[in-house]
């Protein structure tokens, strides 16, 4: 069992930045891909970033060029740097580990609110 805990959410004005952190109870990010997801009220959960254990990352089109996902060398911390935030980025953000293309472990989430 792996525990994931997100932090770093908050309320910012449009154009601002936030850095989300995801702390894992083991060095799982060195072994398993991970993803950052978000869910806004009334909307489906969407995957905003995918990160391989190598550090290679892919992004959802609306966040490309604004978000950057990284993992630390120890493999137990992941980060999502979010710049030039927009009101449509408002959502609960979750980190998750992946196994065979499916989410294996979820964090509890951290709220991001962007005001215009």
PAZASE-856537 format. One line per field, with one value per atom (N, C-alpha, C): atom name; residue in three letters; x, y, z. Coordinates in pm, whole numbers, plus 50000, padded with zeros to 5 digits. Atoms other than C-alpha are relative to their C-alpha. Example, Ala and Ser with C-alpha at 12.3 -4.5 7.8 and 13.67 -1.06 7.14 Angstrom:
2
at [N,CA,C,N,CA,C];
aa [ALA,ALA,ALA,SER,SER,SER];
c1 [50089,51230,50090,49918,51367,49923];
c2 [49881,49550,50120,49881,49894,50109];
c3 [50000,50780,50000,49994,50714,50073];
END
This chain:
116
at [N,CA,C,N,CA,C,N,CA,C,N,CA,C,N,CA,C,N,CA,C,N,CA,C,N,CA,C,N,CA,C,N,CA,C,N,CA,C,N,CA,C,N,CA,C,N,CA,C,N,CA,C,N,CA,C,N,CA,C,N,CA,C,N,CA,C,N,CA,C,N,CA,C,N,CA,C,N,CA,C,N,CA,C,N,CA,C,N,CA,C,N,CA,C,N,CA,C,N,CA,C,N,CA,C,N,CA,C,N,CA,C,N,CA,C,N,CA,C,N,CA,C,N,CA,C,N,CA,C,N,CA,C,N,CA,C,N,CA,C,N,CA,C,N,CA,C,N,CA,C,N,CA,C,N,CA,C,N,CA,C,N,CA,C,N,CA,C,N,CA,C,N,CA,C,N,CA,C,N,CA,C,N,CA,C,N,CA,C,N,CA,C,N,CA,C,N,CA,C,N,CA,C,N,CA,C,N,CA,C,N,CA,C,N,CA,C,N,CA,C,N,CA,C,N,CA,C,N,CA,C,N,CA,C,N,CA,C,N,CA,C,N,CA,C,N,CA,C,N,CA,C,N,CA,C,N,CA,C,N,CA,C,N,CA,C,N,CA,C,N,CA,C,N,CA,C,N,CA,C,N,CA,C,N,CA,C,N,CA,C,N,CA,C,N,CA,C,N,CA,C,N,CA,C,N,CA,C,N,CA,C,N,CA,C,N,CA,C,N,CA,C,N,CA,C,N,CA,C,N,CA,C,N,CA,C,N,CA,C,N,CA,C,N,CA,C,N,CA,C,N,CA,C,N,CA,C,N,CA,C,N,CA,C,N,CA,C,N,CA,C,N,CA,C,N,CA,C,N,CA,C,N,CA,C,N,CA,C,N,CA,C,N,CA,C,N,CA,C,N,CA,C,N,CA,C];
aa [UNK,UNK,UNK,UNK,UNK,UNK,UNK,UNK,UNK,UNK,UNK,UNK,UNK,UNK,UNK,UNK,UNK,UNK,UNK,UNK,UNK,UNK,UNK,UNK,UNK,UNK,UNK,UNK,UNK,UNK,UNK,UNK,UNK,UNK,UNK,UNK,UNK,UNK,UNK,UNK,UNK,UNK,UNK,UNK,UNK,UNK,UNK,UNK,UNK,UNK,UNK,UNK,UNK,UNK,UNK,UNK,UNK,UNK,UNK,UNK,UNK,UNK,UNK,UNK,UNK,UNK,UNK,UNK,UNK,UNK,UNK,UNK,UNK,UNK,UNK,UNK,UNK,UNK,UNK,UNK,UNK,UNK,UNK,UNK,UNK,UNK,UNK,UNK,UNK,UNK,UNK,UNK,UNK,UNK,UNK,UNK,UNK,UNK,UNK,UNK,UNK,UNK,UNK,UNK,UNK,UNK,UNK,UNK,UNK,UNK,UNK,UNK,UNK,UNK,UNK,UNK,UNK,UNK,UNK,UNK,UNK,UNK,UNK,UNK,UNK,UNK,UNK,UNK,UNK,UNK,UNK,UNK,UNK,UNK,UNK,UNK,UNK,UNK,UNK,UNK,UNK,UNK,UNK,UNK,UNK,UNK,UNK,UNK,UNK,UNK,UNK,UNK,UNK,UNK,UNK,UNK,UNK,UNK,UNK,UNK,UNK,UNK,UNK,UNK,UNK,UNK,UNK,UNK,UNK,UNK,UNK,UNK,UNK,UNK,UNK,UNK,UNK,UNK,UNK,UNK,UNK,UNK,UNK,UNK,UNK,UNK,UNK,UNK,UNK,UNK,UNK,UNK,UNK,UNK,UNK,UNK,UNK,UNK,UNK,UNK,UNK,UNK,UNK,UNK,UNK,UNK,UNK,UNK,UNK,UNK,UNK,UNK,UNK,UNK,UNK,UNK,UNK,UNK,UNK,UNK,UNK,UNK,UNK,UNK,UNK,UNK,UNK,UNK,UNK,UNK,UNK,UNK,UNK,UNK,UNK,UNK,UNK,UNK,UNK,UNK,UNK,UNK,UNK,UNK,UNK,UNK,UNK,UNK,UNK,UNK,UNK,UNK,UNK,UNK,UNK,UNK,UNK,UNK,UNK,UNK,UNK,UNK,UNK,UNK,UNK,UNK,UNK,UNK,UNK,UNK,UNK,UNK,UNK,UNK,UNK,UNK,UNK,UNK,UNK,UNK,UNK,UNK,UNK,UNK,UNK,UNK,UNK,UNK,UNK,UNK,UNK,UNK,UNK,UNK,UNK,UNK,UNK,UNK,UNK,UNK,UNK,UNK,UNK,UNK,UNK,UNK,UNK,UNK,UNK,UNK,UNK,UNK,UNK,UNK,UNK,UNK,UNK,UNK,UNK,UNK,UNK,UNK,UNK,UNK,UNK,UNK,UNK,UNK,UNK,UNK,UNK,UNK,UNK,UNK,UNK,UNK,UNK,UNK,UNK,UNK,UNK,UNK,UNK,UNK,UNK,UNK,UNK,UNK];
c1 [50084,50000,50088,49924,50133,49905,50077,50006,50058,49963,50012,49932,50056,49964,50037,49977,49923,50001,49999,49996,50032,49961,50049,49887,50113,49702,49969,50039,49541,49923,50071,49376,50097,49915,49557,49919,50063,49464,50048,49962,49471,50137,49864,49827,50102,49912,49968,50053,49936,50161,49976,50003,50136,50088,49923,50356,49938,50057,50183,50107,49910,50371,49918,50060,50290,50107,49906,50466,49951,50035,50470,50067,49947,50528,50114,49886,50785,50056,49936,51016,49933,50076,50744,50017,49991,50797,50123,49885,51130,49965,50036,50944,49873,50130,50597,49975,50044,50461,49902,50096,50253,49925,50077,49991,49945,50072,49842,49863,50137,49465,49930,50080,49207,49852,50144,48834,49935,50075,48626,49855,50141,48269,49919,50084,48031,50073,49922,48312,50066,49932,48486,50144,49860,48820,50084,49911,49098,50145,49858,49461,50077,49930,49673,50146,49859,50019,50027,49955,50180,50152,49855,50531,50051,49935,50745,50109,49890,51007,50127,49884,51266,49991,50023,51113,49934,50067,50973,49853,50137,50640,49922,50093,50339,49886,50099,50066,49873,50126,49704,50018,49977,49687,49975,50025,49528,50106,49900,49818,50141,49866,50109,50061,49931,50366,49977,50029,50218,50031,49978,50251,50127,49883,50565,49999,50003,50566,50137,49869,50878,49990,49985,50984,50141,49866,51275,50083,49909,51580,49971,50030,51473,49876,50118,51150,49882,50115,50921,49931,50068,50823,49976,50032,50651,49946,50039,50578,49925,50067,50347,50011,49985,50461,49897,50107,50167,50018,49977,50231,49887,50103,50004,49864,50125,49704,49881,50123,49360,49882,50117,49017,49954,50042,48946,50090,49915,49231,49948,50057,49019,49946,50039,48974,50066,49927,49070,50105,49889,49409,50046,49960,49517,50126,49892,49835,49964,50031,49824,50117,49903,50055,49924,50061,49988,50065,49950,50021,49922,50062,49955,49897,50087,49796,49881,50113,49551,50051,49963,49556,50002,49991,49680,49974,50019,49696,49966,50040,49526,50040,49991,49606,49862,50129,49330,49967,50026,49369,50033,49978,49445,49926,50085,49216,50081,49942,49333,49886,50103,49118,50068,49942,49203,49890,50101,49012,50038,49975,48973,50016];
c2 [49882,50000,50124,49875,50344,50115,49878,50670,50116,49880,50984,50119,49880,51328,50122,49878,51641,50121,49873,51991,50110,49887,52338,50071,49932,52425,50129,49874,52756,50084,49907,53059,50105,49900,53281,50075,49925,53546,49947,50041,53476,50057,49961,53488,49961,50040,53366,49858,50131,53050,49926,50088,52758,49879,50123,52457,49895,50110,52139,49896,50108,51865,49874,50130,51497,49917,50078,51307,49856,50143,50928,49933,50070,50685,49905,50079,50499,50063,49944,50566,49946,50063,50459,50072,49928,50734,49959,50054,50570,49870,50131,50252,50005,49996,50353,50136,49871,50620,50065,49931,50884,50103,49899,51132,50103,49895,51458,50012,49994,51477,50119,49895,51744,49975,50008,51757,50127,49879,52071,49962,50030,52083,49983,50025,51931,49952,50045,51814,49867,50128,51486,50021,50003,51401,49999,50002,51481,49993,50019,51388,50115,49883,51700,49973,50030,51543,49853,50138,51202,50004,49998,51142,49858,50130,50836,50003,50003,50718,50067,49930,50864,50151,49856,51207,50058,49953,51232,50025,49961,51411,50037,49958,51466,50075,49911,51721,50007,49970,51787,50131,49883,52043,50134,49868,52327,50047,49959,52323,49998,50004,52274,50139,49872,52547,50078,49930,52651,49912,50094,52338,49919,50086,52136,49901,50107,51802,49938,50059,51662,49902,50089,51390,50020,49980,51409,49873,50113,51183,49883,50107,50989,49922,50071,50898,50001,49997,50986,50135,49872,51339,50031,49954,51469,50142,49859,51828,50037,49943,52017,50152,49855,52371,50055,49946,52570,50151,49857,52910,50055,49932,53165,49933,50069,53013,50078,49943,53073,49954,50042,53060,49858,50135,52742,49890,50099,52572,49968,50026,52586,49859,50140,52229,49942,50080,51972,49923,50066,51835,49879,50125,51480,49947,50078,51283,49852,50143,50913,49924,50089,50626,49908,50080,50409,49864,50136,50039,49941,50054,49882,50098,49900,50207,50042,49964,50228,50058,49943,50426,49889,50098,50214,50067,49927,50471,50145,49860,50810,50074,49914,51098,50055,49945,51289,50131,49879,51602,50128,49866,51968,50098,49911,52251,50117,49884,52510,50088,49905,52818,50120,49887,53083,50102,49896,53408,50095,49912,53644,50145];
c3 [50000,50000,50000,50009,49906,50032,49972,50052,49921,50074,49843,50065,49937,49996,49917,50076,49787,50093,49930,49908,49900,50083,49769,49930,50061,49651,50071,49939,49724,49901,50088,49572,49948,50064,49326,49897,50109,49075,49867,50135,48705,49966,50033,48576,50105,49892,48904,49984,50003,48985,50131,49884,49222,49970,50015,49283,50090,49925,49387,50027,49964,49567,50027,49970,49598,50070,49922,49873,50010,49995,49851,50119,49884,50135,49964,50045,49923,49873,50120,49628,49873,50108,49391,49867,50127,49133,49920,50073,49043,49929,50054,48952,49914,50068,48832,49939,50053,48604,50097,49918,48774,49917,50072,48672,50096,49931,48783,49932,50049,48747,50065,49938,48811,49971,50019,48854,50049,49967,48845,50027,49971,48978,49872,50116,48725,49877,50115,48500,50030,49985,48436,50049,49962,48587,49872,50116,48338,50045,49970,48332,49938,50052,48298,49970,50024,48310,50028,49981,48279,50009,49982,48407,50011,49993,48342,50108,49901,48597,49948,50057,48357,50016,49992,48415,49877,50122,48065,50029,49967,48081,49875,50105,47857,50067,49942,47904,49917,50066,47825,49923,50085,47545,50071,49940,47751,50099,49901,47999,49944,50060,47760,49999,49995,47802,50128,49873,48139,50121,49890,48357,49973,50012,48425,50116,49900,48606,50013,49974,48768,50116,49886,49008,50056,49942,49251,49984,50021,49237,50094,49905,49544,49962,50048,49372,50093,49910,49658,50005,50011,49563,49852,50134,49254,50012,49996,49164,49872,50116,48934,50013,50004,48863,49903,50082,48732,49989,50026,48574,49913,50081,48408,50018,49971,48579,49950,50054,48434,50085,49921,48596,49966,50039,48398,50055,49933,48585,50140,49868,48901,50008,49986,49022,50124,49902,49280,49921,50068,49178,50081,49938,49250,49934,50057,49205,50013,50001,49129,49941,50064,49048,49903,50106,48747,49991,50021,48686,49883,50122,48346,49944,50060,48235,50084,49915,48522,50132,49871,48844,50104,49892,49129,50136,49875,49409,49971,50008,49448,50126,49884,49672,50031,49959,49849,49932,50077,49644,50073,49947,49690,49908,50077,49581,49943,50067,49331,49952,50041,49282,49937,50072,49025,49976,50015,49039,49886,50115,48745,50043];
END
